[in-house]
Amino acid sequence: GPTLIEISRRCGVTVSEAGLLITVRGASYAIGSAVGGPLFDKYDSNRMLAIALTVSALGTFAITFVYNIWAVGALLFTQGITMGFLDSGGNVSILRVYSKQNAEPYLQSIHFL
């Protein structure tokens, strides 16, 4: 997005090279979404949500201090996995809470927040 120019300047790469970071984050998001659902069924979902949110926040914070494109890519890869994990975990949590009701309005409403 708008920080791509700043990341490319700070890391000493072209904007098109830094643009690959968007692909890395998107691919890792898909991995996190695919892996997150089954893991939330198996383990304590509240603890897993807390861990994923903490890792995502730390990754976002750390990006501001990194000047190597590979390190930024690793942080965005980790952040993408945790963000996909959070989205699928949030859906699983809503389905658990509203399992006896119609959960569809609640699943739709989280995307407006």
C-alpha positions in Angstrom: 0.0 0.0 0.0 1.1 3.5 0.7 4.1 2.4 2.8 5.5 0.4 -0.1 7.5 3.4 -1.3 9.0 4.0 2.1 9.9 0.4 2.6 11.6 0.3 -0.8 13.5 3.4 0.1 14.6 2.2 3.5 15.6 -1.2 2.2 17.3 0.0 -0.9 15.2 -1.9 -3.4 12.9 -0.9 -6.2 9.2 -0.4 -5.6 8.4 -3.4 -7.9 10.8 -5.6 -5.8 9.1 -4.4 -2.6 5.8 -5.1 -4.2 6.5 -8.8 -3.9 6.0 -8.3 -0.1 2.3 -8.0 -0.9 2.3 -11.4 -2.5 4.2 -12.9 0.4 1.7 -11.5 2.9 -1.3 -12.7 0.8 0.1 -16.2 0.4 0.9 -16.5 4.1 -2.6 -15.2 4.9 -4.1 -18.1 2.9 -1.8 -20.6 4.7 -2.9 -19.2 8.1 -6.5 -19.3 7.2 -6.3 -22.9 6.1 -4.3 -24.1 9.1 -6.2 -22.0 11.7 -9.6 -23.6 11.5 -8.5 -27.2 12.3 -6.1 -25.9 15.1 -8.9 -23.9 16.7 -11.0 -27.1 16.8 -8.2 -29.0 18.5 -6.8 -26.5 21.0 -8.0 -23.8 23.4 -9.2 -21.1 21.0 -9.0 -18.1 23.4 -5.4 -18.8 24.1 -4.6 -19.3 20.4 -6.3 -16.0 19.5 -4.3 -14.2 22.2 -1.0 -15.7 21.0 -1.8 -14.9 17.3 -2.8 -11.4 18.1 0.3 -10.8 20.1 2.6 -12.2 17.4 0.8 -10.1 14.8 1.2 -6.9 16.9 4.9 -7.6 17.6 5.5 -8.2 13.9 3.8 -4.9 12.9 5.8 -3.0 15.5 9.1 -4.7 14.5 8.7 -3.8 10.8 9.3 -0.1 11.6 12.8 -0.9 12.8 13.9 -3.3 10.0 16.0 -2.1 7.1 16.6 -5.5 5.3 14.0 -6.5 2.7 14.4 -10.2 3.6 13.7 -9.5 7.3 10.7 -7.4 6.3 9.5 -10.3 4.1 9.9 -12.7 7.0 7.9 -10.4 9.3 5.2 -9.9 6.8 5.1 -13.7 6.2 4.6 -14.2 9.9 2.1 -11.4 10.1 0.1 -12.9 7.2 -0.1 -16.3 8.9 -1.3 -14.8 12.1 -3.8 -12.5 10.4 -5.3 -15.5 8.5 -5.2 -17.5 11.7 -7.1 -14.7 13.5 -9.8 -14.4 10.8 -10.5 -18.1 10.7 -10.3 -18.4 14.5 -12.7 -15.5 14.9 -15.2 -17.3 12.7 -14.8 -20.5 14.7 -15.4 -18.6 17.9 -18.5 -17.0 16.6 -19.9 -20.3 15.4 -19.2 -21.8 18.9 -20.9 -18.9 20.7 -23.9 -18.7 18.5 -24.2 -22.4 17.6 -27.8 -22.7 18.8 -28.9 -19.6 16.9 -28.5 -18.4 13.4 -24.8 -17.4 13.3 -24.9 -15.9 9.8 -25.7 -12.3 10.8 -22.9 -12.4 13.3 -20.4 -13.7 10.8 -21.3 -11.0 8.4 -21.2 -8.2 11.0 -17.5 -8.9 12.0 -16.4 -7.8 8.5 -17.9 -4.3 9.1 -15.8 -3.6 12.2 
